[in-house]
Amino acid sequence: MQPPLSSGSKIPVVNNFMDPEQRLYFADGKRKVDYVLVYHCHRRPSARDSPDQHRLSVISNGSFPLRAAQKGPEEGKAERGEVSVDLGPADPAEGEKRMIREEFEANLKEAGLEMEHGSEHKAHGHTFVRIHAPWQVLSREAEFLKIKVATKKSYELKGEKGFAGTMNLVWQKLNQPFQPNVPQTQDQGRTKFLSHCFSRDKMHLYNIKSKDTFFDNTTRSRIVYEILRRTACTRTCQTMGITTLIAKGVYESAFPLHDGDFKGAESAEERNDRQILHDEWARYGVFYKYQPVDLIRKYFGEKIGLYFAWLGVYTQLLIPASLVGIIVFLYGCATLDTNVPSLEMCDTMQNFTMCPLCDGACDYWELSTACSTARASHLFDNPATVFFAIFMSLWAAMFLEHWKRRQISLNHSWDLTGMEEEEEHPRPKYETILLQKRQRKMRNQKKSKNEHGKSAVESGESRKDKWRQRLLSAMTTGIPPGQEKLTWRDRIPGYFISISSILLMFGVTFSAVFSVIIYRITVSALMAMSTDGATKANIRVTVTATAVIINLVVILILDEIYGTVAVWLTELEIPKTETNFEERLILKAFLLKFMNAYAPIFYVAFFKGRFAGRPGGYVYVFNDYRMEECAPGGCLIELCIQLSIIMLGKQLIQNNIFEIGIPKLKKLYRTLKDKEQAPSESEEQQGRVRPQWVLDYGLEPFNGLTPEYMEMIIQFGFVSLFVASFPLAPLFALLNNVIEIRLDAKKFVTELRRPDAIRAKDIGIWYNILSGMGKFSVIINAFVISFTSDFIPRLMYQYMYSDTGTMYGFIDHTLSYFNVSNLKPGTAPVVSNYPKEVTFCRYKDYREPPWSPDAYQFSKHYWAILAARLGFVILFQNLVMFMSVLVDWVIPDVPKNISEQQKKEKAMLVDVFLREEKEKLQLIQSLFSKDVSQASSFPSNKRSLQQPPLGHGDHCFPRPRGRAASFSQFSRQESVSPWHETTRHTAV
């Protein structure tokens, strides 16, 4: 079926291909396509016949008469030859969907929108409904939505003078090569135009050069989306908005159009916004340039613009963090040959005989064989690491403060200050469940009424009719009647399942970590039984590397599963609005993915080797496998390996496979499928340009910013939480983000449909998550330095236990003695190849020697070091928290220049409106006095006192005044608009 055209256009769509200049417009080449609806219609053999047969077929299915029947005979005659008639759907569900579409599109027309239908994919049955918003609708909705637009009033921004101004000019010249070549930012200069909420009563204040271009494409599509979102279908399905209809399958998709191809402009001056974004933002060759954030916001809306602005600020601030991390790493390299503990471990003359690493199969071994591990550990476990941990904690606070200032600056430049929260309509799932609840209640009321007498039944019928009227009225406006809403009792099952499932997912994560632990223990024991000397020498490296790779694979798999589970659980809770749904989804996904990504790292940092026991008293798993211990150089080097492999592997695999490979495979699959199903096109058709709505339909739909934010938040955790163990984490994060920005830009510009422009003042709940992770990182880094590294034991030894005040003798101080005769039966080496007889072996711990009365008990040194570690945690946490609060207090949230501009603009706007009102009053007084004088001179002409000279109402101004005259023209144009008839059908 090809529905009839709108009343404003009688030109049928007969060609599916058009010139590139016309593919963004209706068939008349004048009206711009602001939005597109797509639905799939199962077609049957069609016949060319009169629309009357089609109309009768639909009426027989129970629908109201089509709009085509209401047209004149001439219009029906013009369309009769171009409409491909479908003799009715075979499936009753398709007929119901068709009736819903008919009512929905009729309501859209009554709201003032103009529509055009066309079927470009005839074999597939895809029908494209193009929507255009005329000026009357745009101006009306812009006033209701309080969209701010630029006025004619402007002022020059004050430039800095003196030394500060000179330095600013120098910085601008040095920074010029890094600025994108975007015409919009160059034309603005130092001139700032005042902005004010659009009002049809004050159109003379705005610089309206052309009604077609006054509102940009993003604003036009947002206005149309608002109308689509609140338009109801009450006669067919009692639903509200396009999102509900898409969920019900009435429409397949709905999206605004891109501004054309992303490449193909012959010159830089002819580029559209999409081409500019592609050339100056979405290419890897411009990785060194700043992002054109203002153009991103103009093209994609404020919400996406804020994401890329936040990502840019985060990436920029990673530069100083990376530099400091490199310095810390170079300090470790420079002091490697002078580090006394590692030199003592590598000294073969020390002759430290260590206890076996496993029972039975493992032999005694020399500490000097772990020389390479000790030297590598010093690269990340040195005094500079403490400074870096403090620096990164302050860096996190600085990042949040800098982003707040940047966000306020963007709010000012994007006219978001004073933006009110828009009313949100319920989600389709919420409406469906609410309707089911009402239907159950109505059925229960009907059953109870049948149990009463005849009089009770009659009174009940009247109440039921009243209830139906209230239900119909409520579904029209989207507001539940009376007290009908979903209560906590309706949500209890969802909450119970959600909490239980989250706990279950936590258990799955812990089980995965525990399984990898068992793998490490088992493989270590099996490799220790090998007779190959090379295999025994590389036990720790092999086991650690393979275990981390297994952890990485498990993390990537569980990440995808947890993302799907989080969506399912959030649906069970039945959130009312999209904002509530998004916030709950983010919290669940963050908790699950945070635990999944960091659980293996937490184990290595705080649990590995802590509960292994001692020789003669080891802790066993399943009574067979001994708990693993840290390497002789400590667990910090293992934590570094774990963190680096998971961080780098997660970023590389997710970026290259999930974000690049999978979308390309989907696109290839869609292309191949379309080629198989689509009929072969003629050479003439293949050479023509396809409409933009067909090209955009072939792109991937936009699924929100949650995955993009989540990826960066997890990376922020790697950078801030365990940075004391891996100072190079900011550097790898910086390199990843430089690629990530261009990768996301290319995806948004070339591979995704244009998303709906959503206004937002901030990044929402993500800021709270970042703030919480910044505070949590202080505690984590304090414990990593205190308990995972050897910083506190080295400090205690040098200043309390060393006889010379140096680090000489530190390794001997950290190793305890064990009498090998005290080994339990079956735990001693079965075959010992050690070159000499062993009486005492050493192990890393602070315990009393076997000749002490309290043999193998914790020594006084252990408790002293434990107290020092806890004291350092408290001192580190309070010091960093105090410095963070100090940074927050010193740096104001609102930049000084922005605060001054806001005050100045507010005063100028007040002055403009006061002057306008004063001029109005003077004009009215002069006109009144002039009419009175004319009436006194010509008393017979009384009718002139009763007639307004030029306009009507409050808009009666003399024609020589340009502003008043133009306003009266606009008011007269709008007086004939269909708005007065459509307010009844569109909920505002």
N, C-alpha and C positions, 0 to 999 in steps of 0.2 A: 504494500500500500504506500502511496505517496500522498501525504496529507495535503490539504489545500494551503495556498499561500496566505500570508497575513493580509489584512484589509488594506494595509499601506502599500502593498506591492502586488501588482498583477502580472509580473513577468515570470513565467515558469522557468525552472531550471532544466535546461535541455543538454548542456555540455558539462561533462565531468572534468574537463581539463581547461586551463585558462592561462593567460599570460601571467608572468611573475608579479607584475604590478597589481593585478586584480585578484589574486588568490587570497587576499585577506579581507575581501569585501563581498557583499551580496552580489547577485547576478546583475543588478543595475550598475555596479561599479562605483557607487556613491556611499552606501551605508557600510560602515566598518563592522566586521564580526567581532563582538566582544566576548562571546562565550559559545561553547559548543556542547551539546548533549548528544550522546550516542546510545542507540539501542539496537538490539539484534532481533530481527523479525523473521520467523520461520516462514518462508515463502512457499506458496503453492502455485500451480500453473495459473498465470494471470491472463486476463482478457481485457481488451480495450472497449470500455463500455461507458455508459453515462454514470455520473456520480450518484444518481438516484438509486441504482441497484445496490451499490456499496452502502449507501445510507440505510436502505431497508434491511440489509443483512445485519448491520450493527444494531439497529433498533430491535430486531428479533432476538438478539442476545441480551436484551435487557438494558441497553445503554440509552442515554438521552440523545436526542438528535444531534448530528454533527453540525459544525459551524458552516460546512459547505452548503447545507440546505438553506441557510439563512441568507446566502448571497443572492445577488440579482441574477437574472437570466443571462445578461451579457458576460458577467464574470465567469459564470459556470460554463458558458460556451467557449470562453477563451482558454479555460483550463482543461476542457474535456479531451482535447487531443493530446495532452502531454502527461496525463496521470496514468500510471500503470496500476490497474485495479487488481487487488487481491480479493479473492472470493470468500474471505473469512478464514480464520485459523482453525486447524483441526483440533488443537488442544484448547480446552476451555480456559486453562490458565493464561494462555496467550491472549485470548479475548478479553479477559479481565485486565491484563496489563495494558492492552490497547485502550480500554475505556479509561483507565487511570491516567494514561498519557494524554488522552483527549481532554479530560477535565483539567489536568495540571497545566497544559499548554493554553487552554482557554483562560485560566486564571492569570497566567503570565501575560497574556495579551490584554486582559482587563487592567493589569497593573501598569500597562503602558509599553511593555517590551514588544519589539517587532521580531518576527521569526521567519525563517526560510528553511525548507526541507530539501533534502537531496540524498540519493543513494549512490554513493561512489563504488561501493563493494557489492555489486548486485549478486554475485555468486554467494557471498557470505550472508547477505541480508542485513548489512550494517546500514543504518539510516542516521544521517548527521543532521541535527537540528541546530542551525546557526541562529544566534540571538544577537540583536542590536538594541542598544539603549539610546533612544533619542534624547535631545537636549532637555526636554521637559522632565524626563525621568531622572537624568543625571543630576540636574539642579535640585530636584525635590529630594532625592536620596542623599545627596551631598549635604544638604541642610539637616536632614534627620540624623545622619551619621556624624555630624559635626566635623567634617573633613576640613582641615586647615589649608587655605590656599594663600598665595602671595597677593598682597595688595599693591596699589600704585605707590604707596608711601615707602621710601627707602632712606637709608642713612649710610654714611661712610664709616667703616670700622676704624677705630683709633689705632694707629700704628705706634710701635715703641720708638722712643727717641734716645739719643745719646749712645752710650756704650752698648746697652742692651739691644737697641735697634740695629747698630752696626753688626753685632754678633748674629742677630737674627737674619740679616741680609746675607752674611757670609754662609750661615747654615743653609739658607734656602738655595744658594748657588751650588754648594757642595751636594745638596740633596736632590737637585734637579734631575740628574740621570736616573734616579730611582723612582721618579714619579711616573705614573702611567699616562699615556697620551690620550686623555679623555677630554673632549671639548667642553663638557658641562662644567668641569672644575676650572677650566681656564677662563671661561666667559664670566664667571661669577666675580672674580677679582676681590676687591675690598668693599664692594657694595652689598649691603644686607637689606633685603626687602622684608617689611613687616608682614606677618601672617596672621590671619584671623579665620575663625570658623565661617564656612561659606553660608551666606544668607541671601535668599532671593530678594529681600527688601533692601540689600546694600550692594547690589551688583555693580553700581556705578563706582564702587571703591576698588573693584578688581580690574586688572588689565586684561580684558577679554578681547583679544584680537580676532579669534575665531572660535566659534562654539565647538567645532569638531576637534580642535587641538587643545582647548583650555584644560580639559582633564586628560591626563596621560593614559596610556593603555592599561597600566596597572590599576589605577583608580577606577577606570571604567569597568574592568573585570571584577574588581572588588564590590562595586555597587551592584552589578548583576548578580554576583554570588549571594549577596545579602538578600536580594529579592527571591532568588531560588531557595535560599535556606529557610525563609519564613512563609513561603507560599504553601497553602494547605490544600489537601484533597479531602473534602468532607462527604461528597455524595457517593464515592466509590469505595474508599478504603480507610478513611479517617486517619490520614497520616500528615505529617508536617515536614516539609522541606525535601530538598533533592537528596540529602544523605540517606533519608529513610527510603526513598524510592530506589536508590542504587542498592541499598541493602536488601530490598525486596525483589530485586532483579527487574524492575520496571525499566530502568535505564542501566546501561552497562557502565558508562563512565560519563564524567562531566569535567571539563577543563577549559581554561583560557588558552588562547593561541599565543605562540611565539611570534616575534616581530618579523618573521621571515627566516631565510636560511642564515646559518651562522658563518657562512663564508660565501664569497662571490662578488663582493663590492669591488668596483673598478678603481675607486679612489678613496682616500681616507675621509673626504668630506661627505661621501654618499653612504657611509656605513650606518646601519641602524644600531640600536642599542645592543642587540644580540651579537652582531658582528664585532662591535667594539669590545664587548666582554670577552669574546673568543680571542681577539687579537691581543688585548692588553691584560688578560687575566687568566684565561683557560689554556695557556700554552706553557710548556716547561721552559721555553726559551726566555720567558719573562719572570723567572723565579726570583730574580734579584730586585724586582720592582715591588712597590707597595700595592696593596689591593685597592681598586676603585670602589671603596665601600659605599659612597653616595650613589654611584650608578647601580651597584648590586641591590641596594635598598629600593631604588627607583624601579628596577626591573622585576625583582622577586618579592618585594615587600619588606617590612621592618623586621619580622621575626627571623628570616633568613639573613638579612643584612646584619643583625646583631650577632648571629652565630659566627659569621665570617669576620666580623670586627673583633669578637672575643678571641677567635682562633689566631687572628693576626697579632693581638696584644700578647697572648700567651707565647706565641712563637718568637716575637721580638724580645721578650724578657728572658727567654731561654738562652739568648746570646751571652749576657753576663754570667749566668749560671754555668754555661758550658766553658767559658774562659776560666772561671775559678776552678771548676772540676779538672780541667786540663793542667792547671798550675799545681793542684794537689797531687795529681798523678805523676807529674814531672818531678815534684819534690820527693815522692817515694822512689822514683828511679834514681835520682841524684844521691840519695842517702842509702841506697841499697848496699853498697860495699862497706859502709861504716856502721851498719846496724849490728850491734853486739849480739842480740839474741839469735838472729839468723846465722851469724858467724859461728856462734857456739854450737848450733845445731848441725852445721856443715863440717865442724871440726872432727875429723876421724880420731884424733887423739883423746877426745873426751871419753870415748868408750862407754856410751850409755846403752846398756843392754835392756831392751824393752820387752814387756810381757807379750805373749802370743795374742794375735788379733782375733783368733777363733779357737774353738775347742778341738783338740785332737789333731786336726790336719795342719794347723799353723805352728810355725816354729818361732823361737826367739829371734829378734832382729835388732839391728843397730839403728839408733836414732839418726845417724848421719845419712842414712838412705832416703830420708824425707827432706833432704836439703832443698830441692827444687820447690817443694810446697811451701817451705818456710820463707824462701826468698820471694816467691810470688805473693804470699800473704802480706809481706811488708809494703808492697805497692799500694795496698788499699787499707792497711791497718797501721797507720802512723800518726804522730801527733797532729798533723795537718787535717786529718779526718774529722777530729772534734771541731776544729774551726769551720770546716766545710758544713758539718751538720748544723751548727748554729747559723751559719750564713744562709743555708737553704730554708731553715725555718723562718728567718726574717724575710727571705726572698718570697716565700709563699704569702706572707702578710703584705709585702710590698705589691705583689701581683694583684691581690684582691683590691687593695686601695687604688692602685692605678686603674684597674678595670672600672671601679665605681666612678672615678673621675671621667674616664673615657665614655662611659655609658651616659653620664649626665650631659657631657658635651654633645653626644650624638642625639640625645633627646631634645636638646635645644636646637641643633641644626636641622633635625628632621621634624620639628614642630610636634613633638610628642609630649611636651610639658602640659600638665593639666588634662591629659587624656583620661577619660572616664572608662571604667570597665564596661564593655558591651554586654548586653543581656544575651545569654546563651540559651538556645532551645534544647530540649531534651534529646538525648541520643536515640537512635532507632531502637536499640535493644531495650532501653528504658521504657519507651512508648509502647512497645509490643507487650512487655510483661505487665505494664500498668493496664493496658487494654484487656489482657487476659484476666487480671484481677477483677476488673469491673464486670466483665462478663460472668465470672464465677459468682460474684456478689448478686448480680441481677438474676442468675438462675436460682440461687438460694432464696432470694426474695420471692421469686415466682412460685417455688415449691411451698413456701410458708403461706403464701396467699391462697393457694388451692386448698389448704386445710381448713380455712375459715368458711363462714356462710356466704350466701349470695351477696348480702350487703357489704360484707368485708371484701369480697372479690371486686365489687364495683368500685369501692373506695381505693382498693389496691391498684386497680387499672389506672385510675386518675393519677395516683402517685407515680406509677411506672411511666406514664406519658411525660410527666414532669421530669422524671429522671432522664428519660431519653433526650428531652430538650436540653437539659443541663449537660449531658454527655456530648451531644452534638456541638453545643456552643463551646464547650471546653476544648474539644479536638480542633475546632476552628481557630481558636486563639492560642492553642498550645499550653493552656493552663488547666491543671486538673480541677474538676468541679468540687467545691466544698472542701472537705478534708481528705479527698481521695489522693493518696500518694503512697509510695512504697516506704514502709516503716522498717525499723530494725528487725522486726520478726521476719519480714520478707527476705532480708539480707543475711540472716543468721546462717543458713546453709552455705552460702557463698563464702562468708567469713571463716566458717569452720573448715571448709575444704581448703581455703587459701592458706590459713595458718598451718594446717596439717601438711599440705603439700610443700610449703617452704621448709618446714622442719625435715620433711622427707628428703628434699633436695640437698639440704645441709648434710644429712646423713649419707647421701650418695657421694657428695664431695669428700667427706671424711673417709668414706670407704675407698674411694679412688686413691687418696693420699696414703692410706694404710696399705693398700695393695701394692703400691710402688715401694713402700718401706719393706714389705715382705719380699718383693722382688730383689731389692738391694741386698738384704740379708742373705737370701738364698743364693744369689749369684756370687756374692762374696765368698760364701762357704765353698761353693763348687769350684770356683777359680783357685781357692787356696789349696784344694786337694790335687790340683794339676801338678804334674812333674816338670812342666816347662818353666824354666826360670824367668823368661820374659813375661809369661802370663802372670806369674806371682808378683813380679815387680810392678805391673801396671794394673793391679786390682782396683785401686781407688779411682784412677782416671777412667778406666773402662766402665766401672759400675756407676760412677757419678754422671758421666756423659750420657750413657744409655738411659738411665733413670730420668734425667732431665728431659730428654727427647720424648720419652713416654709420657711424662707429665705434660709437656707441651701439646701433644696430640690429644690427650684426654681433655685438656683445658679448651682446646678449639672445638672439640665435639660437644662438650657439655655447654659451651657458650651458645651454640646454635639451639640446643635443646632448651636451655633455660630461657632464651628469648621467646620461644614459642610458648613455653609453660607460663611465663609471666603474662603474656597477652591473654591466654585462656583463663588464668586465675582472676585477672582484672575484670574480664567479662562476667565471671560468676558473681562478682560483688555488685554488679548492676550500677555503675556510677551514672549520675543523672546527666552530666554535661561532658563535653569533650575535654574541658580543662581538668575536671576531676579524674576522668579516665587517664589522661596523660600523666598527671602527677602520681597516681597510684601505680601505673605501669612503670614509671621511672624508678620509683622506690623499690618495687619488687625486683625489677631487672638489675638494679644497682646492687642490691643485697646479694642476689644469687651470683652475679658475675664477679663481684668483689670477693666473695668467699671462694669462688672457683679459681680466680686468678692468683690469690695471695695465700691460700691455704698451704701449698707446698713450701712457699717461702717462709711462712710463719713457723712451720715445723722445723726447718733447718735453722732458723734464727734463734728460736727460743726453746725447742724441745729436744732436738737431736743431741745425744751425748749427756743430757741432764739426768736421765733416769737409767743409764746403762749399768750402774753398779760399779763394782771393783773386782779385781782378781780374787777368785775364791768366793765371790758373792755377786755374780752377775745376774741381771734380770733377763728372763727368757720369754720368748713368744711361742705359744703352743708347746711349751716344755722342750722344744728342740732347738730353736734358733735364738741366738744371743742378740740382744738389742745392739744396734750399731753405735759406734762412738765417733767423735769428731776426729779429723786428721790431726797429726802431731802439731801442725802449725795453727790449729784452731778451726772453728767452724766458719769463720768469716770468709775464708777463701772459697769454701763450698757455697756459702750464701751468695757470694759474688758471681760464681759460675751459674748458679740456679737463676739468679735475677737477670743476668745478661742474656742467657739463652732464651728464657721465657719472654722477656721484653722484646728482643730483636726478632725472634721467631714469630711471635704473635703479630707484630707489626708488619713484617715482611709477608707472611702468609695471608693475613687478612687483607692487606692492601693489594697484593698481586693476584691472589686467587679469588677471594670473596668479592672485592670491590671492582676488579677489572675483568678477571676471567669469567666468573659466573654470569654477570650481565651480558657479556659478549656472546656467551654460549646461548643464553636465552634469546638474544636478538637473532642469532643465526638460526636457531630452531624456529622462531616465528617467521623469519624470511622464507625458509624452506617450506614450511607448512603453507604459507600464503601462495607460494609458487605452485604447489601441488593442487590446491583447491581453486585458485583463481583461473579463469579461462585465459587462453592466449590472447594477448592484445595485438592489435594491428600496429604496423610500423608507424603510422601517423599518430596513434595514441601514445606509443612509447616515446616519441620525440617531444611530446608536449609536457608542460610542467604540471605536476599534480597539485591540487589545492593544499593549502597549509594545514587544514584540519585533518586531511588524510595522512599527511606526513607526521603530524604530531600524535595522531592516534597510534601510529606504529612505534612510538617511543614508550619507555617504561613509565608507569605511573609513579608519582611522588608519594613516598610512604612515611614522611615525617623526618624530623631531625634527631630523634632519639638515638638511632644507631651511631650517628656522627658524634653527638655529644658523649655517648657512652664510651666510645673508643678513646676519645681525648681524656676523659675523666680517669679511666683506668691507667692511661699513660701518665697522667699527673700523679697518680698514686705511686707508680714506679719511680718517678722523679723525686718525690718528696718523702715517701714513707721510709724507704730503705736506702736512701742516698748515701748514708754513712758507710755502706758496704760496697758501693759501686759509684765512685765520683764521676765516671764517664757517662752516667745515665742521662744527664741533661744534654750532652753532646749528641748522643744517638737519637734522643727525642727531637732535637732541633733538626737534624738531617731528615728524620722521618716527616716532620711537619712541613718542611719546605716542599717536599713531594706531595704530601697530603693535601695542602691547600690547592695546588694546581690540579691534582687528581679530582678533588671534590668539585672544583670549578668546571673542569671539563665534563664531569658527569652532569652537573646542573645545566650547563649551556647546551650540550650536544646530545645527551643520552636520556634525559628525563623530560616528561611533559612539564609545561610551565605550571608551577604550583600556584595555588590561590594565595593572593597577597593578604597576609594576616598582620594586623597591627599589634605591636608588643612594645612595652616600655623597658623590659629587662629580659634576662635569660631565664627568669623564673626560678624553679626549684633547684636548678643546677648550681646557682650561686650558693645556696645553703649547703649543698653537698660539698662544694669546693671548700667552703669555710670550715665545715666539719672535718674534712680530710686534712686541712692545714693544721688544725689544732691537734688532731690525732697523730700527725707526723712528728710533732714535738715529743710526744710520749714514746712513740716507736723508736725514734732515733736515740733517745736517752737510754732506752733498754738495750738497743743494739750496741752502743758504745760501752755500756756498763757490763753487760753479761755475755755478749757474743764476742766482742773483741777482747784483747789482752791489755787494753789501755790502763785500766785501774790496777790490775796486778803489777804491771811494769812501774807505774807511778808509786805504788805502795812499796815495792821492793827498793826502788832507787832512793827514796827519802826516809824509809823506816828500817829496812832489814839489811841493806847493803853496808858492808864494812867500809868500803871506799867511796860511797856516794855515787857509784857508777852502775851500769847495767851488767857488769861482769859477774857471772855466777847466777844469773837469773834463771837459766834453763834448769840447772841443778836444784834451784829453790822451788821450782814448780813441779818437780817429779818426786813422787813418793816411792818408798821401798816396799817390796813384797817378797816374802819367803816362798820359794817355789815348792817347798815341801808341804805348804798349806793348800796347794791346789786340790780340788775335789777329784776323786777317781774318774777317769775318763776325759778330763779336761786338759791334762798335760799333753805336750806333743808326743805323738805315737813314735815318730822317728825324728830324732833331732840331729840336724846337720850343723848345728852351731859349733864353731871351732874350739870352744872351750867349755868347761863345766860351769853351769850357772847355779848359783846359790840364791842370789837376790836378783830380781828383775824390777824394772822401773815402770811406772804408769803415771799419767798426768792427773794429779789431784793433790789436794792439801789434806793428807791424813797422817796419823801417827805411824811411826815405823814399827816393824814386828817386834823389836826389842823393848818397846814402850809398854808400861802397864795397861794403857788404853790402846792396844794395838788395833790399827786399821780404823780407828774412830777419827772424826773430823778434828783437825788440829786447831790451835788458837789462831793461826794465820788464816785459816778458812773463814772463821767467824769475823775476824777483823776486815778481811777483804770484802766479805759479804756486806758488812755494815758500810764500808766505803762505797760499794756499788750502789746501795740503796740511797746513801746520802748524795751521791753524784746525780742520780735520777731526779731527786727532789730539787737539788740546786739547779741542774740544767733546765728542768721544766719551768721552774719559777723565773729563772733569768730570761729565758727565751719568751715566755708569756709576757713578762713585764716589758721587754723590748718591743714585742709585737703591739702591745697596747700603746706604747709610746709612739710607735710609727703611725698607728691609727689616729692618735690624738694630734700629732704634728702635721700630718698631711690632711688638709680639709677635703671633704667629699666633693664639694662644688668648687671648681676652679674660679679664681677671682674674676677673670675676664668674663666668664659665662654669667656669674652673678651680676656683674655690672651691666652686661648686655640685657639680661632679663628685666632688670629694673628700668633701664632706659626704654626698652621696647614697650613695657607696660605703660609707662608715662606717656610715650608718644601715641599709643593707641587711644588712651583716654583723651588726649588732646585732640586727636582726629575726630573722635565721636562727639566731643563737646562742641567743636567748631562746626561740625555737620548739623547738630541740633540747633545751634545758634543761627546758622544760615537758614535753616528751615523756618524757624520762628520769625525771622526778619522777612522772609519772602511771604509768609502767610499774612503777617501784619500789613505789609505794603499792598498786597493784593486786596485785602479787606478794606483798607482805607481808600484805595483807588476805586473799588466798586461802590463804596458808600458815597464818594464824591460824585461819581457818575450818576448814581441814583438820585442824588439831590439836584443835579443839573437837569436830568430827564426823569421826572417823577412818573411819567406815564409808562416808562419801560420797566416794569416791576419784574418781568420774567427773567431779566438778566441777573438779578440777585439770586435767583433760584438755581441757575445753571452754572456748573463749574466751567471755567474758561477753557481748560485743555484736557484735563484728566478726570479722575473720579476718586472719591474717597480721600485718603491721606496722601495720594500721589499727585496732587494737583499743583503743578509748578509751571511757571512760564517757559515757553519754548526756548528763549535765548540761553537759558541755563543748560549747558551740554549734559551735565550729569543727571539732572532731573529728567530731561527729555529722554535720554537713553533708558532710564529706569522705567519711565511710563511706557516706553515701547516694549520692554521686557514684560511688564505686568499685563499689557494688553495681549501679548502673545500667549502668555500662560493662562489667560482667562478662558481661552477656547480649548485648552488641553483637556484630555479625558480624565484628569486627576480627580475631579469632583465625583466622578462615577466609580472610581476604582478604590477609593479609600475603604469602602465597605468590604472589599474582598481580600485586601492585603493587610495582614497584621503588622503593625509598625513597632 
